[in-house]
């Protein structure tokens, strides 16, 4: 686990705050959302965060950037076979994901995101908004600027951030043992060089290839079904006996015959 940088600061009363219901504290573009500076918080939340700071509470019916940022962090808790939309609208699916997140960390599972929920998120993220156990570098072994894929560099990077939060949820559910990430985003040229599929989700930033680690390929593939991955390929699927591939995106395609999937 990476230690948190010193940027995890004490809250002050000065600065921009997010109003209840999701007033934006960052640009709405996917890339800008990953680098939002800390805003101040109400007295109910004891710390401000160098990545993103919430104010007040969020619940079903809330909307805006604050909700979208929350959805990224709970994207790994959609329920088996599901995926929540990162759209800034706090509906029933987001409430259920928040409840699962809360239950996973021993919080009151009421589906209302308030101080206890946000403080847990602050503990789980670094100043670049990545979860503490995963890095952008792990999710991009192709180039340094996320360019050349099937989407803009900003979108590819934003998709990778969601993938990391799904992996963080999966890691916690599997006993907080390390998950080995062998690769993620690929430009079109990188994808071609490794013989990737022409429509590979790696080129969108959605995907990660996982090593066996302490869990084993099949355990990883089976657990991925519960954490928002709509594409799971593993042992028994052609070309995937030496890794487990997980990805988000539209549709669903799961195939790891040797693992019962």
C-alpha atoms as one frame of an Amber mdcrd trajectory, in Angstrom:
protein
   0.000   0.000   0.000   1.284   3.458  -0.822   1.397   5.920   2.036  -0.814
   8.975   1.689   0.996  12.217   0.771   1.137  15.079   3.207  -1.488  16.849
   1.076  -4.252  15.308   3.209  -4.920  18.638   4.992  -6.970  19.923   7.893
 -10.265  21.472   6.818 -10.628  25.214   6.869 -13.607  27.457   6.491 -12.253
  29.292   3.435 -12.531  28.270  -0.214 -15.086  26.831  -2.561 -17.565  24.314
  -1.260 -19.820  21.878  -2.997 -23.448  22.563  -2.225 -25.777  19.718  -1.373
 -27.027  18.348  -4.652 -23.707  18.442  -6.459 -22.410  21.923  -7.279 -19.239
  21.428  -9.305 -15.822  22.074  -7.771 -13.964  20.887 -10.870 -14.250  20.956
 -14.613 -16.834  18.549 -15.932 -14.326  17.052 -18.368 -13.163  13.540 -17.398
  -9.501  14.531 -17.210 -10.064  17.636 -15.124 -12.171  15.677 -12.655  -9.129
  13.623 -11.728  -7.092  16.668 -10.717  -9.573  18.835  -8.855  -7.985  20.815
  -6.007  -9.283  20.420  -2.499 -12.284  22.455  -1.510 -13.304  23.190   2.041
 -15.804  21.179   3.973 -18.391  21.668   6.647 -17.591  21.006  10.275 -19.196
  17.575   9.970 -16.286  16.308   7.860 -13.039  16.435   9.744 -10.513  16.524
   6.911 -10.070  18.058   3.492  -8.561  16.049   0.674  -6.037  17.133  -1.934
  -7.855  15.139  -4.624 -11.509  16.027  -4.103 -13.551  17.048  -1.080 -17.286
  16.693  -0.559 -19.521  18.885   1.592 -22.770  17.963   3.313 -24.504  14.761
   2.259 -25.575  13.160  -1.004 -28.586  10.908  -1.366 -31.084   9.647  -3.904
 -32.259  12.618  -5.938 -28.957  14.523  -5.694 -27.138  15.376  -8.898 -24.040
  17.070 -10.227 -20.268  16.752 -10.121 -20.199  15.727  -6.459 -22.389  12.728
  -7.307 -20.263  11.845 -10.342 -17.130  11.852  -8.211 -18.870   9.607  -5.669
 -19.994   7.216  -8.421 -16.390   6.759  -9.536 -15.412   5.680  -6.003 -18.317
   3.236  -5.581 -18.217   1.899  -9.150 -16.898  -1.415  -7.834 -20.097  -2.059
  -5.838 -22.875  -2.318  -8.447 -24.036  -5.826  -7.547 -23.369  -9.038  -9.446
 -23.461  -8.585 -13.201 -24.235  -4.886 -13.036 -22.429  -1.625 -13.788 -23.455
   1.790 -12.477 -23.522   4.828 -14.759 -21.006   7.578 -14.023 -23.506  10.281
 -14.921 -23.880  12.525 -11.883 -27.459  11.368 -11.169 -27.986   9.734  -7.748
 -30.617   7.128  -8.541 -31.508   3.723  -7.059 -28.443   1.996  -8.557 -26.092
   4.547  -7.029 -27.854   4.262  -3.671 -27.451   0.477  -3.739 -23.763   0.830
  -4.651 -23.220   3.261  -1.769 -24.929   0.798   0.587 -22.646  -2.028  -0.553
 -19.595   0.198  -0.141 -20.720   1.183   3.348 -21.381  -2.428   4.349 -17.995
  -3.531   2.986 -16.255  -1.119   5.359 -18.471  -1.609   8.402 -20.387   1.653
   8.059 -24.108   2.171   8.539 -25.479   1.024   5.183 -28.201   3.614   4.660
 -27.235   4.600   1.114 -26.723   8.222   2.164 -23.199   9.504   1.547 -22.180
  11.668   4.465 -19.116  12.305   6.635 -18.387   8.659   7.522 -18.614   7.567
   3.889 -16.491  10.431   2.594 -13.852  10.019   5.286 -13.510   6.354   4.345
 -13.053   7.367   0.704 -10.359   9.876   1.736  -8.517   7.035   3.461  -8.700
   4.962   0.298  -7.415   7.496  -2.230  -4.220   9.320  -3.050  -3.877  12.945
  -4.095  -4.189  12.085  -7.795  -7.575  10.471  -7.076  -6.354   6.920  -7.655
  -7.119   4.312  -4.995  -4.154   3.718  -2.702  -3.383   0.267  -4.087  -3.295
   1.102  -7.795  -1.537   3.654 -10.002  -1.941   5.227 -13.410   1.449   3.740
 -14.327   0.123   0.204 -13.787  -2.838   0.924 -16.038  -0.717   2.339 -18.876
   2.430   0.562 -20.000   2.038   1.882 -23.550   2.880   5.604 -23.414   2.968
   8.466 -20.959   0.210  10.660 -22.350  -2.691   8.235 -22.925  -2.877   9.202
 -26.589  -3.508   7.147 -29.709  -6.411   5.016 -28.524  -9.988   4.837 -29.742
 -10.989   7.738 -27.478  -9.345  10.969 -26.397  -6.438  10.781 -23.978  -8.584
  12.437 -21.285 -11.349   9.867 -21.703  -8.928   6.924 -21.698  -7.364   8.184
 -18.477 -10.773   8.779 -16.887 -11.896   5.265 -17.848  -8.734   3.840 -16.295
  -9.513   5.650 -13.049 -12.912   3.948 -12.870 -11.234   0.607 -13.608  -8.844
   1.155 -10.693 -11.693   1.843  -8.273 -13.399  -1.354  -9.411 -10.168  -3.229
  -8.783  -9.877  -1.623  -5.352 -13.333  -2.913  -4.454 -12.452  -6.356  -5.768
  -9.168  -6.363  -3.829 -10.980  -5.530  -0.594 -13.592  -8.240  -1.184 -10.795
 -10.775  -1.725  -9.147 -10.126   1.625  -7.059  -7.065   0.705  -4.387  -9.204
  -0.899  -2.435  -7.490  -3.706  -3.802  -7.756  -7.238  -1.161  -7.845  -9.955
  -1.907  -5.598 -12.933   0.171  -6.487 -15.981  -1.260  -3.836 -18.275  -4.192
  -1.647 -19.153  -4.557   1.123 -21.733  -3.108   0.574 -25.203  -2.888   2.919
 -28.133  -3.929   1.443 -31.469  -0.269   0.853 -32.307   0.501  -0.750 -28.928
  -2.548  -2.977 -29.286  -1.454  -4.058 -32.752   2.080  -4.777 -31.542   0.847
  -7.263 -28.921  -1.707  -8.861 -31.225  -4.729  -7.449 -29.434  -8.234  -7.771
 -30.824  -9.247  -5.092 -33.297 -12.032  -3.922 -30.959 -10.081  -4.410 -27.729
 -11.382  -2.420 -24.774  -7.771  -1.754 -23.853  -7.840   0.998 -26.485 -10.606
   2.753 -24.540  -8.847   2.621 -21.167 -11.540   0.333 -19.721  -9.454  -2.823
 -19.427  -6.815  -4.435 -17.235  -4.938  -7.714 -17.568  -4.335  -9.377 -14.216
  -1.588 -11.759 -13.174  -2.373 -14.786 -11.041  -1.030 -13.208  -7.846  -1.943
 -14.944  -4.577  -5.554 -15.424  -5.714  -5.174 -17.346  -8.982  -6.696 -16.559
 -12.345 -10.026 -18.262 -11.725 -10.671 -16.617  -8.362 -10.008 -13.246  -9.978
 -12.357 -13.976 -12.876 -15.093 -15.166 -10.545 -14.782 -12.163  -8.220 -14.805
  -9.706 -11.137 -18.461 -10.564 -11.783 -19.409  -8.699  -8.606 -17.453  -5.508
  -9.219 -18.724  -3.824 -12.352 -16.718  -5.618 -15.040 -18.809  -6.268 -18.121
 -16.023  -8.134 -19.923 -14.219 -10.999 -18.199 -11.932 -13.338 -20.120  -9.834
 -15.998 -18.441  -8.558 -19.570 -18.516 -10.240 -21.645 -21.187 -10.876 -18.657
 -23.454  -8.424 -18.538 -26.376  -5.277 -16.612 -25.537  -6.209 -16.092 -21.885
  -4.778 -19.068 -20.031  -1.941 -16.935 -18.663  -3.967 -13.979 -17.377  -7.429
 -12.768 -16.457  -8.744  -9.866 -18.504 -11.354  -7.534 -17.007 -12.998  -4.502
 -18.578 -15.922  -2.126 -18.368 -17.938  -0.666 -21.202 -21.248  -1.495 -22.824
 -22.635  -4.994 -23.254 -21.509  -8.084 -21.406 -19.145 -10.840 -22.464 -17.844
 -13.232 -19.824 -15.871 -16.307 -20.821 -13.495 -18.285 -18.643 -14.666 -21.853
 -19.260 -11.982 -23.436 -17.093 -13.299 -21.354 -14.193 -16.982 -22.167 -14.703
 -17.690 -18.816 -16.363
